[in-house]
Amino acid sequence: MGVVMSVEEIVGSLESGMTIGIGGWGSRRKPMALVRAIHRSALTDLTIVSYGGPDVGLLCAAGKVRRVVAPFVTLDSIALEPHFRAARQRGAVEFTEYDEGMFMFGLLAAAHRLPFLPTRAGLGSDVMRVNPGLRTVRSPYEDQEELVAVPALTMDVALVHMDVADTRGNGRYLGPDPYMDDLFAKAAGRCFVSCERMVRPGELDGPPQTLLVSRMHVTGVVETPGGGHFTDRGEGRDEAFQRHYAASAADPEAWAAFADRFLSGDEAAYQEAVQQWREEEGR
C-alpha cells in the first residue's frame, strides 16, 4: 500500500544507474512533475523505459539518460521529440527500439514475473536486425511455430500519473485511454503515482474499469495539480505550450531561455511561469 509523499521524497529515493519506467503514451498523461524533479536532480546514467514523449526528451536534454527502451519517442502532434532526436543524432544515448506490440509483451512478461513472452510481432521486420540480442523460440506443440521471445522489461521503479488517486495509492483515470500504466505499475520493483487530485479512501467514485492502478502495487503517491502539464492539464494536452517547447528545443539559445524560465525552479515555480506565459500569450 502506498504512502503519501512529496515529489522531492520520491525523487530522493531514486538512484543513478536505475532503470525507470514512465507511464503515459507519447505526449499524453505523463508524470511530468516527477520528470521535472528528476531533471533538477543529480541523477544520471538512467535507463528509461517508456512509450516515449517529452519525458524522455527532457531527461535526454539534461544529460540524465544512458539508454532509452521504447517503441517510439514522439510529441504526437509533432512527430519526433526534438531533444531525443538530437541526442540520438549526437550518439549521446543508446536506444533499444521495439515494435509497439513487442513492448507491451515485454511489460506483460515483467508484470507476471516471467523471463519472456512469445509473440509474432517483429518477425520478418528489421526489429530483429537492429536488436541482435533478441531470440526466437519454437512452439512445443504440434504447430511448431517460430515466435519472438520478447524479454521482460523489468524496472527498478515506475512513475505514472493519474487524474485522481486516494491516499492509499489507488489511481483512477478520467480520459479515454488507460494506456499501459497498470502494466508499468505491476512490472516495476516500486511504483510511485502522481495525481492531479487526491481524495480519501472510499471517494474514488466512477466506473470500476477506470480504477487503473491498485494500491497493492504502489509505494508512494503524491498530489501534483497540473503535474501532467503539458501532456495533460485536465482537458487534454496544452498544444500551444508544446509548440513553444518544441520550437525552443530547435535553438540552443532559445532552449537556454526556456530552461531558465520554466525549469530552473521547483514545481510551484514552473506552474507560476506557465500561468504567466499563458497570460502573455492571451490564452
C-alpha positions in Angstrom: 0.0 0.0 0.0 1.3 3.4 -0.9 2.0 6.3 1.5 1.6 10.0 0.8 4.9 11.5 -0.2 6.3 14.7 -1.7 7.8 15.0 -5.1 11.2 15.6 -3.5 10.8 12.5 -1.3 10.0 10.3 -4.3 12.9 11.5 -6.5 15.2 11.5 -3.4 14.6 7.7 -3.2 15.9 7.1 -6.7 19.5 6.4 -7.6 21.7 6.9 -10.5 22.0 3.9 -12.8 18.4 2.8 -12.2 16.0 1.6 -14.8 12.9 3.8 -14.6 9.7 3.2 -16.4 7.5 6.2 -17.1 3.8 5.7 -17.9 1.6 7.6 -20.3 1.8 7.4 -24.1 3.8 9.8 -26.3 2.8 13.2 -25.1 -0.3 12.1 -23.1 -0.7 11.9 -19.3 2.9 11.8 -18.4 4.1 12.3 -14.7 5.8 15.5 -15.7 6.1 16.9 -12.2 8.2 13.9 -11.3 10.1 14.1 -14.6 10.9 17.8 -13.9 12.1 16.9 -10.5 14.5 14.3 -11.9 15.6 17.0 -14.4 16.6 19.2 -11.4 18.3 16.3 -9.5 21.8 14.9 -9.6 20.6 11.6 -11.0 22.4 10.3 -14.1 23.1 7.2 -16.1 19.5 6.2 -16.2 17.7 3.7 -18.4 14.3 5.0 -19.3 11.5 2.5 -20.4 8.6 4.4 -21.9 6.1 4.9 -24.7 8.2 7.9 -25.1 7.4 11.6 -25.3 8.7 14.8 -23.6 9.5 12.7 -20.5 12.3 11.1 -22.5 13.2 14.3 -24.3 13.5 16.4 -21.3 15.8 13.9 -19.5 17.9 13.5 -22.6 18.3 17.3 -22.8 19.6 17.3 -19.2 22.1 14.5 -19.8 20.4 12.1 -17.4 19.9 9.2 -19.8 22.3 6.4 -20.8 19.7 4.2 -22.7 16.1 4.5 -23.9 13.9 1.5 -24.3 10.8 2.4 -26.3 8.7 1.7 -29.4 8.7 5.5 -30.3 9.5 8.9 -28.8 7.0 11.4 -30.1 5.0 14.5 -29.2 2.1 13.1 -31.1 1.0 16.2 -33.0 4.8 16.8 -33.6 6.1 13.6 -35.0 9.6 13.4 -33.4 10.5 14.5 -29.9 13.2 17.1 -30.7 15.6 16.6 -27.7 15.5 12.8 -28.2 16.2 13.2 -31.9 19.1 15.5 -31.2 20.6 13.1 -28.6 20.4 10.2 -31.0 22.0 12.2 -33.8 24.8 13.1 -31.5 25.2 9.5 -30.3 24.6 10.7 -26.8 22.1 7.9 -25.8 21.8 4.2 -26.6 18.4 3.1 -27.9 16.6 -0.2 -27.8 13.7 0.0 -30.2 10.8 -2.5 -30.1 7.6 -2.8 -32.1 4.7 -1.4 -30.0 3.2 -4.9 -29.6 6.6 -6.3 -28.5 7.0 -3.6 -26.0 3.6 -4.4 -24.5 4.6 -8.1 -24.3 7.8 -7.1 -22.5 5.7 -5.2 -19.9 3.3 -8.1 -19.6 6.2 -10.6 -19.0 7.7 -8.4 -16.3 4.3 -7.8 -14.7 3.8 -11.6 -14.5 7.4 -12.2 -13.4 8.2 -14.2 -16.5 11.5 -14.1 -18.3 9.9 -13.6 -21.7 6.6 -13.9 -23.6 6.3 -15.2 -27.2 4.7 -13.2 -30.0 4.6 -13.0 -33.7 5.3 -9.2 -33.6 8.7 -8.4 -35.0 9.0 -11.4 -37.2 10.1 -10.5 -40.8 11.0 -7.0 -39.8 14.1 -5.0 -39.1 13.4 -5.1 -35.4 15.3 -8.4 -35.3 18.2 -6.9 -37.2 18.6 -3.8 -35.0 18.2 -5.9 -31.9 20.6 -8.8 -32.5 20.2 -9.9 -28.8 16.5 -10.9 -29.4 15.9 -14.7 -29.6 13.2 -16.8 -31.1 11.5 -19.9 -29.6 9.7 -22.7 -31.3 6.2 -23.8 -30.1 6.4 -27.1 -28.2 3.0 -28.1 -29.7 2.0 -29.6 -32.9 2.2 -26.4 -34.9 6.0 -25.9 -34.2 5.7 -22.2 -35.0 8.7 -20.0 -34.5 8.0 -16.9 -32.4 9.9 -14.0 -31.0 10.8 -14.3 -27.3 10.3 -10.8 -26.0 12.4 -10.4 -22.8 10.7 -9.0 -19.7 11.0 -5.2 -19.4 11.9 -5.3 -15.7 12.3 -1.9 -14.0 13.6 -0.7 -10.7 10.9 2.0 -10.4 7.8 3.0 -12.4 6.3 6.6 -12.4 2.7 7.0 -13.5 0.3 9.9 -13.5 -3.4 9.5 -12.6 -6.3 12.0 -12.7 -7.4 11.1 -9.2 -5.8 8.9 -6.6 -6.6 8.2 -3.0 -4.2 8.4 -0.1 -3.6 4.6 -0.2 -2.3 4.8 -3.8 -5.3 3.6 -5.8 -5.4 5.5 -9.0 -8.3 6.4 -11.4 -8.0 7.9 -15.0 -10.7 10.1 -16.5 -9.6 10.2 -20.1 -10.4 7.9 -23.0 -7.5 5.6 -22.7 -5.7 3.7 -19.8 -2.5 3.4 -21.9 -0.3 0.8 -20.1 0.1 2.4 -16.7 -1.3 -0.6 -14.9 1.4 -2.8 -16.5 4.2 -0.3 -15.6 3.0 -0.4 -12.0 3.0 -4.2 -11.9 6.3 -4.6 -13.8 8.4 -2.5 -11.5 10.0 -3.2 -8.2 8.5 0.0 -6.9 5.8 2.3 -8.3 5.1 5.9 -7.5 1.8 7.6 -8.5 1.4 11.3 -9.1 -2.1 12.6 -9.4 -4.0 15.8 -10.2 -6.3 15.4 -7.2 -6.0 13.3 -4.1 -9.0 12.0 -2.2 -9.7 9.9 0.9 -10.2 6.2 0.7 -13.7 5.3 -0.5 -14.0 8.5 -2.5 -12.8 7.2 -5.9 -16.2 7.3 -7.4 -16.8 6.2 -11.0 -16.9 3.1 -13.3 -14.8 0.3 -11.9 -12.8 -0.1 -15.1 -11.4 3.4 -14.6 -9.7 2.3 -11.3 -6.5 1.5 -13.1 -3.8 1.3 -10.5 -4.1 -0.7 -7.3 -2.6 0.3 -4.0 -1.0 -3.2 -3.8 1.5 -2.2 -6.4 2.1 1.4 -5.2 5.0 2.5 -2.9 4.0 6.2 -2.7 1.5 8.7 -4.0 1.8 12.5 -4.4 -0.8 15.1 -5.3 0.6 17.4 -8.1 -2.1 19.7 -9.5 -1.0 20.5 -13.1 1.6 17.8 -12.7 0.8 16.3 -16.1 1.4 19.6 -17.9 2.0 20.0 -20.8 0.9 16.5 -21.7 -2.3 16.7 -19.7 -4.0 19.6 -18.0 -7.3 18.1 -17.2 -8.7 19.0 -20.6 -6.2 17.4 -22.8 -2.7 18.4 -23.9 -1.6 22.0 -23.9 -0.8 22.2 -27.6 0.3 25.8 -27.6 2.8 25.2 -24.8 4.0 22.0 -26.6 4.7 24.0 -29.7 6.7 26.5 -27.6 8.7 23.7 -26.1 9.5 22.2 -29.5 10.4 25.5 -31.1 12.7 26.3 -28.2 14.4 22.9 -28.5 15.4 23.7 -32.0 17.8 26.5 -31.0 20.4 26.4 -28.1 19.9 30.0 -27.1 16.1 29.6 -27.1 16.3 26.4 -25.1 18.6 28.1 -22.5 16.0 30.8 -22.1 13.1 28.2 -21.9 15.0 26.2 -19.3 15.8 29.3 -17.3 12.2 30.5 -17.3 10.4 27.2 -16.8 12.9 24.6 -15.4 15.2 26.5 -13.0 12.9 26.4 -10.0 10.7 23.9 -8.2 7.3 22.7 -9.4 5.4 25.7 -7.9 7.7 28.0 -9.9 7.1 26.0 -13.1 3.3 26.3 -12.7 3.6 30.0 -12.0 5.8 30.6 -15.0 3.4 28.6 -17.2 0.4 30.7 -16.0 2.3 33.9 -16.6 3.2 32.7 -20.2 -0.4 31.9 -20.9 -1.5 35.3 -19.8 1.2 36.9 -22.0 0.0 34.8 -24.9 -3.6 35.7 -24.2 -4.6 32.1 -23.5 
